[in-house]
Amino acid sequence: MRNIITLIILIVLFQNSFSQVIKDRNVVTIGVTLNKILRLTIDDGNGINFQFDNFNVVVSINGNESNIITNRTSFSVSSSVRWKIIYGAEMPYLIGLYNPTNTLEINNLGFELVDVGMHSFGAEGELLSNPTNNATEVSQLEVYPTTLIEDNNGRYSNGGDDLDNSFILNWRCGTSENGMNPNSLYNQNIESDTYSVNVIIELIAE
């Protein structure tokens, strides 16, 4: 009987030794680095050129000129934060290339802002543009720094990639639209020359 009891105790102890859970613990540290993204891309339209009978009007964007002359500028914004576009001409007039004393007022230039991205302007949108009445009106070219596009301070941020924030500036010259010079270019006694100005387009975080 004693041997049976001893055997039962040994079996129970043997089973208990296998049923005990062996634990080991270590710590894995996961680090996440968030970098602020703020990128402005001029896709095309660095060189704007209007040709008239006896003079030309040239606009350079951010000091760059393009071999492809067009009357529109396409640009996009990629940003991880709320942002705004500050823009404007470096001077309140265009200067003659061949005779620097020849000048032309910048209000002879204007543009239409076209939104081609997923974000929208207006009360329900992410974007705000006071100079263009939320991309519904032609605006005259103004002197830098002027806020062209900004966050609408709504529920949703205007942050996003170039699919969200893509725009076109369709340039005008001498059309006298909505605040532009009301006088015809041919009534301003403009001397024969090539008139040029540099327009700055700058992206900053809000």
C-alpha positions as CSV (number, residue, x, y, z in Angstrom):
1,M,0.0,0.0,0.0
2,R,2.8,2.4,0.9
3,N,4.4,1.7,-2.5
4,I,1.2,2.5,-4.3
5,I,0.8,5.8,-2.4
6,T,4.4,6.7,-3.1
7,L,3.9,5.9,-6.8
8,I,0.7,8.0,-7.0
9,I,2.6,11.0,-5.4
10,L,5.5,10.6,-7.8
11,I,3.1,10.5,-10.8
12,V,1.3,13.7,-9.5
13,L,4.6,15.5,-9.0
14,F,5.8,14.4,-12.4
15,Q,2.6,15.6,-14.1
16,N,2.7,18.9,-12.2
17,S,6.3,19.5,-13.4
18,F,5.1,19.3,-17.0
19,S,1.9,21.4,-16.5
20,Q,3.8,24.4,-15.1
21,V,3.9,27.3,-17.7
22,I,7.4,28.7,-18.4
23,K,7.3,32.4,-19.1
24,D,9.8,34.8,-20.5
25,R,9.2,38.5,-21.3
26,N,11.0,41.1,-23.4
27,V,10.1,44.6,-24.5
28,V,10.1,45.7,-28.1
29,T,10.3,49.5,-28.6
30,I,8.6,50.9,-31.7
31,G,9.6,54.4,-32.7
32,V,7.6,56.6,-35.2
33,T,9.2,59.7,-36.8
34,L,6.8,62.2,-38.3
35,N,8.4,64.6,-40.8
36,K,6.7,67.8,-41.9
37,I,6.0,67.8,-45.6
38,L,5.8,71.2,-47.4
39,R,6.4,71.1,-51.1
40,L,5.5,73.5,-53.9
41,T,5.9,72.3,-57.5
42,I,5.6,74.5,-60.6
43,D,4.5,71.9,-63.1
44,D,4.7,74.2,-66.1
45,G,4.4,77.8,-67.1
46,N,7.5,79.4,-65.8
47,G,7.6,81.7,-68.8
48,I,4.6,83.8,-69.7
49,N,4.7,85.9,-72.9
50,F,2.1,88.2,-74.4
51,Q,2.9,89.7,-77.8
52,F,1.4,92.9,-79.1
53,D,1.9,95.0,-82.3
54,N,4.8,97.0,-80.9
55,F,5.7,95.5,-77.6
56,N,5.9,92.2,-75.6
57,V,5.0,91.4,-72.0
58,V,7.0,88.7,-70.3
59,V,6.3,87.2,-66.8
60,S,8.9,85.0,-65.0
61,I,7.7,82.8,-62.2
62,N,10.1,82.6,-59.2
63,G,12.9,84.0,-61.4
64,N,12.7,81.1,-63.8
65,E,12.1,81.2,-67.5
66,S,11.0,78.4,-69.7
67,N,11.8,77.7,-73.3
68,I,8.1,76.7,-73.7
69,I,6.1,80.0,-73.7
70,T,2.6,79.6,-72.5
71,N,-0.1,81.9,-70.9
72,R,-0.8,79.6,-68.0
73,T,1.0,78.4,-64.9
74,S,0.2,75.0,-63.3
75,F,1.3,74.3,-59.8
76,S,0.6,71.9,-57.0
77,V,1.1,71.7,-53.2
78,S,2.0,68.7,-51.0
79,S,1.7,69.4,-47.3
80,S,1.2,67.5,-44.1
81,V,0.0,70.7,-42.3
82,R,-2.3,73.6,-43.1
83,W,-0.7,75.9,-45.6
84,K,-1.0,79.1,-47.7
85,I,0.3,80.5,-50.9
86,I,1.8,84.0,-50.8
87,Y,2.4,85.5,-54.2
88,G,2.9,88.8,-56.1
89,A,5.0,90.8,-58.4
90,E,8.4,91.9,-57.1
91,M,7.7,95.5,-58.2
92,P,4.5,97.5,-59.0
93,Y,5.5,97.8,-62.6
94,L,7.1,95.9,-65.5
95,I,10.5,97.2,-66.7
96,G,11.6,97.6,-70.3
97,L,14.3,95.1,-71.3
98,Y,15.9,97.4,-73.8
99,N,15.2,100.7,-72.0
100,P,14.8,100.3,-68.2
101,T,13.1,103.7,-68.0
102,N,10.2,102.3,-69.9
103,T,7.6,100.9,-67.4
104,L,4.2,99.3,-67.5
105,E,1.8,99.0,-64.6
106,I,1.3,95.5,-63.3
107,N,-2.5,96.0,-63.1
108,N,-2.5,95.4,-66.8
109,L,-1.9,91.8,-65.9
110,G,-4.4,89.5,-64.2
111,F,-5.3,85.8,-64.0
112,E,-8.0,83.3,-63.5
113,L,-7.4,80.7,-60.7
114,V,-8.7,77.2,-61.6
115,D,-8.9,74.4,-59.0
116,V,-8.1,71.0,-60.6
117,G,-7.5,69.1,-57.3
118,M,-9.8,67.2,-55.0
119,H,-9.9,70.0,-52.5
120,S,-12.4,72.8,-53.1
121,F,-13.0,76.5,-52.4
122,G,-15.9,78.0,-50.5
123,A,-17.8,77.5,-47.2
124,E,-17.9,73.7,-47.4
125,G,-14.4,73.4,-48.8
126,E,-10.9,73.3,-47.5
127,L,-9.6,76.3,-49.4
128,L,-10.0,80.1,-49.4
129,S,-9.0,82.7,-52.0
130,N,-10.0,86.2,-51.3
131,P,-8.3,87.9,-54.3
132,T,-10.3,85.6,-56.7
133,N,-13.5,85.3,-54.6
134,N,-12.8,81.6,-54.2
135,A,-11.7,81.0,-57.8
136,T,-14.9,82.5,-59.3
137,E,-13.4,85.9,-60.5
138,V,-10.4,87.2,-62.4
139,S,-7.9,88.9,-60.2
140,Q,-5.5,91.6,-61.1
141,L,-1.8,90.9,-60.4
142,E,-0.8,92.4,-57.0
143,V,2.5,93.2,-55.4
144,Y,4.3,90.6,-53.2
145,P,3.4,89.6,-50.5
146,T,-0.3,88.9,-51.1
147,T,-2.1,85.8,-49.8
148,L,-3.6,84.0,-52.8
149,I,-4.7,80.7,-51.3
150,E,-5.1,79.7,-47.6
151,D,-6.8,77.2,-45.3
152,N,-10.5,77.8,-44.9
153,N,-10.2,77.1,-41.1
154,G,-13.0,74.6,-41.4
155,R,-13.4,71.1,-40.1
156,Y,-11.0,69.7,-42.6
157,S,-7.4,70.8,-43.2
158,N,-6.2,71.9,-46.6
159,G,-3.2,69.6,-46.1
160,G,-2.8,66.8,-48.7
161,D,-0.8,65.8,-51.7
162,D,-0.8,67.1,-55.3
163,L,-4.0,65.2,-56.1
164,D,-5.7,67.3,-53.5
165,N,-4.1,70.6,-54.2
166,S,-3.5,71.3,-57.9
167,F,-4.2,74.7,-59.5
168,I,-3.9,76.6,-62.8
169,L,-3.3,80.3,-63.3
170,N,-4.7,81.4,-66.7
171,W,-3.0,84.7,-67.3
172,R,-4.5,87.8,-68.8
173,C,-3.0,91.0,-70.2
174,G,-4.8,94.1,-71.1
175,T,-8.3,92.7,-70.8
176,S,-9.5,95.2,-68.1
177,E,-11.3,92.6,-66.1
178,N,-12.4,93.0,-62.5
179,G,-9.9,95.5,-61.1
180,M,-7.4,95.3,-63.9
181,N,-6.3,98.6,-65.6
182,P,-9.5,99.9,-67.2
183,N,-7.6,101.6,-70.0
184,S,-6.7,99.8,-73.2
185,L,-3.0,99.1,-73.6
186,Y,-3.2,101.1,-76.9
187,N,-4.3,104.1,-75.0
188,Q,-1.5,104.1,-72.4
189,N,1.3,105.4,-74.7
190,I,3.4,102.3,-74.2
191,E,6.8,102.6,-75.8
192,S,8.1,99.8,-78.0
193,D,10.0,97.4,-75.8
194,T,9.8,94.0,-74.1
195,Y,8.4,94.5,-70.6
196,S,9.2,92.0,-67.9
197,V,8.4,91.3,-64.2
198,N,9.2,88.5,-61.8
199,V,6.3,87.0,-59.9
200,I,7.0,85.1,-56.7
201,I,4.9,82.1,-55.6
202,E,5.7,81.0,-52.1
203,L,4.4,78.2,-49.9
204,I,4.4,78.5,-46.2
205,A,2.9,76.6,-43.3
206,E,0.0,78.2,-41.3
